[in-house]
Amino acid sequence: MIAYSLSTFTAHSQAMMATIPFVLFGIFRYLLLVHRRDLGEEPENVLFRDVPILVTAALWPASAARSSR
């Protein structure tokens, strides 16, 4: 998380910092599902079946593309 955040600060466009919340949400949502619901055995099922993670995964590229202009 720290490495991603720092890389957005040094990117060509400072607007890439707008993508940090999407990455943080995705990581913390995955950790919540693994620790609270014991869904860590098959991570691909967690990533492809959890709607909030799928929405975040769709919004991140949109915000990154918009930020890189």
DRENPA-3360 file (N, C-alpha, C; in nm, 2 decimals, always signed):
BEGIN
1 = MIAYSLST = +0.08/-0.12/+0.00/+0.00/+0.00/+0.00/+0.09/+0.12/+0.00 ~ +0.19/+0.12/+0.08/+0.28/+0.24/+0.09/+0.35/+0.25/-0.05 ~ +0.40/+0.14/-0.10/+0.47/+0.15/-0.23/+0.38/+0.21/-0.34 ~ +0.26/+0.16/-0.35/+0.17/+0.21/-0.45/+0.14/+0.36/-0.43 ~ +0.12/+0.40/-0.31/+0.09/+0.54/-0.28/+0.21/+0.63/-0.31 ~ +0.33/+0.58/-0.28/+0.44/+0.66/-0.31/+0.47/+0.67/-0.46 ~ +0.44/+0.56/-0.53/+0.46/+0.56/-0.68/+0.36/+0.66/-0.75 ~ +0.24/+0.67/-0.69/+0.15/+0.77/-0.75/+0.19/+0.91/-0.73;
9 = FTAHSQAM = +0.26/+0.94/-0.62/+0.31/+1.07/-0.59/+0.42/+1.11/-0.69 ~ +0.50/+1.01/-0.73/+0.61/+1.04/-0.82/+0.57/+1.01/-0.97 ~ +0.45/+0.98/-1.00/+0.40/+0.96/-1.14/+0.41/+1.09/-1.22 ~ +0.40/+1.07/-1.35/+0.40/+1.19/-1.43/+0.28/+1.29/-1.41 ~ +0.17/+1.23/-1.36/+0.05/+1.31/-1.34/+0.02/+1.30/-1.19 ~ +0.01/+1.41/-1.12/-0.03/+1.40/-0.98/-0.17/+1.35/-0.96 ~ -0.25/+1.35/-1.07/-0.39/+1.31/-1.06/-0.40/+1.16/-1.03 ~ -0.29/+1.08/-1.05/-0.29/+0.94/-1.02/-0.32/+0.91/-0.87;
17 = MATIPFVL = -0.30/+1.01/-0.79/-0.32/+0.99/-0.65/-0.47/+0.97/-0.62 ~ -0.56/+1.00/-0.72/-0.70/+0.97/-0.70/-0.73/+0.82/-0.71 ~ -0.64/+0.74/-0.75/-0.66/+0.60/-0.76/-0.63/+0.53/-0.63 ~ -0.56/+0.59/-0.54/-0.53/+0.53/-0.41/-0.65/+0.47/-0.33 ~ -0.76/+0.54/-0.32/-0.87/+0.48/-0.25/-0.92/+0.35/-0.30 ~ -0.92/+0.34/-0.44/-0.96/+0.21/-0.50/-0.87/+0.10/-0.46 ~ -0.74/+0.12/-0.46/-0.65/+0.02/-0.42/-0.66/-0.02/-0.28 ~ -0.67/+0.08/-0.19/-0.68/+0.06/-0.05/-0.81/-0.02/-0.02;
25 = FGIFRYLL = -0.92/+0.02/-0.08/-1.05/-0.05/-0.05/-1.04/-0.19/-0.10 ~ -0.98/-0.22/-0.22/-0.97/-0.36/-0.27/-0.89/-0.44/-0.17 ~ -0.78/-0.39/-0.13/-0.69/-0.47/-0.04/-0.76/-0.50/+0.10 ~ -0.82/-0.39/+0.15/-0.89/-0.41/+0.28/-1.01/-0.50/+0.27 ~ -1.08/-0.49/+0.16/-1.20/-0.57/+0.14/-1.16/-0.72/+0.13 ~ -1.05/-0.75/+0.06/-1.00/-0.88/+0.05/-0.96/-0.94/+0.18 ~ -0.89/-0.86/+0.26/-0.84/-0.90/+0.39/-0.96/-0.93/+0.48 ~ -1.07/-0.84/+0.47/-1.19/-0.87/+0.55/-1.25/-1.00/+0.52;
33 = LVHRRDLG = -1.26/-1.03/+0.39/-1.32/-1.16/+0.35/-1.24/-1.28/+0.39 ~ -1.11/-1.26/+0.39/-1.02/-1.37/+0.42/-1.02/-1.40/+0.57 ~ -1.02/-1.29/+0.65/-1.01/-1.31/+0.80/-1.14/-1.33/+0.87 ~ -1.25/-1.26/+0.82/-1.38/-1.27/+0.89/-1.46/-1.39/+0.84 ~ -1.45/-1.42/+0.71/-1.53/-1.52/+0.65/-1.45/-1.65/+0.61 ~ -1.32/-1.65/+0.64/-1.24/-1.77/+0.60/-1.25/-1.81/+0.46 ~ -1.24/-1.71/+0.37/-1.25/-1.74/+0.23/-1.11/-1.74/+0.16 ~ -1.00/-1.76/+0.23/-0.87/-1.75/+0.17/-0.82/-1.88/+0.10;
41 = EEPENVLF = -0.90/-1.99/+0.11/-0.86/-2.11/+0.04/-0.85/-2.10/-0.11 ~ -0.95/-2.03/-0.17/-0.95/-2.01/-0.31/-0.96/-1.86/-0.34 ~ -0.85/-1.79/-0.35/-0.86/-1.65/-0.37/-0.92/-1.60/-0.50 ~ -0.91/-1.69/-0.60/-0.98/-1.65/-0.73/-1.13/-1.64/-0.72 ~ -1.19/-1.73/-0.63/-1.33/-1.72/-0.61/-1.37/-1.60/-0.54 ~ -1.29/-1.56/-0.44/-1.31/-1.43/-0.37/-1.31/-1.32/-0.46 ~ -1.21/-1.31/-0.55/-1.19/-1.19/-0.64/-1.30/-1.19/-0.75 ~ -1.34/-1.30/-0.79/-1.44/-1.30/-0.91/-1.58/-1.31/-0.87;
49 = RDVPILVT = -1.61/-1.33/-0.74/-1.75/-1.34/-0.69/-1.80/-1.23/-0.60 ~ -1.70/-1.16/-0.55/-1.74/-1.05/-0.46/-1.77/-0.92/-0.54 ~ -1.89/-0.88/-0.53/-1.94/-0.76/-0.61/-1.86/-0.63/-0.57 ~ -1.84/-0.60/-0.45/-1.76/-0.48/-0.42/-1.62/-0.48/-0.48 ~ -1.56/-0.59/-0.48/-1.42/-0.60/-0.53/-1.43/-0.59/-0.69 ~ -1.53/-0.65/-0.75/-1.55/-0.64/-0.89/-1.58/-0.49/-0.94 ~ -1.66/-0.42/-0.86/-1.69/-0.28/-0.89/-1.56/-0.20/-0.88 ~ -1.48/-0.22/-0.77/-1.36/-0.15/-0.75/-1.26/-0.18/-0.86;
57 = AALWPASA = -1.25/-0.31/-0.90/-1.16/-0.34/-1.01/-1.20/-0.28/-1.14 ~ -1.33/-0.25/-1.16/-1.38/-0.18/-1.28/-1.35/-0.03/-1.28 ~ -1.37/+0.02/-1.16/-1.35/+0.17/-1.14/-1.20/+0.21/-1.14 ~ -1.11/+0.13/-1.09/-0.97/+0.17/-1.09/-0.92/+0.20/-1.23 ~ -0.93/+0.11/-1.33/-0.88/+0.15/-1.46/-0.94/+0.28/-1.52 ~ -1.07/+0.30/-1.49/-1.14/+0.42/-1.54/-1.08/+0.54/-1.48 ~ -1.05/+0.53/-1.35/-0.99/+0.65/-1.28/-0.84/+0.67/-1.32 ~ -0.77/+0.56/-1.34/-0.63/+0.57/-1.38/-0.62/+0.63/-1.52;
65 = ARSSR = -0.71/+0.59/-1.61/-0.71/+0.64/-1.75/-0.74/+0.79/-1.75 ~ -0.84/+0.82/-1.67/-0.87/+0.97/-1.66/-0.76/+1.05/-1.59 ~ -0.69/+0.99/-1.50/-0.58/+1.06/-1.43/-0.46/+1.07/-1.52 ~ -0.44/+0.98/-1.61/-0.32/+0.99/-1.69/-0.32/+1.09/-1.81 ~ -0.44/+1.15/-1.83/-0.45/+1.25/-1.94/-0.37/+1.37/-1.91;
% end
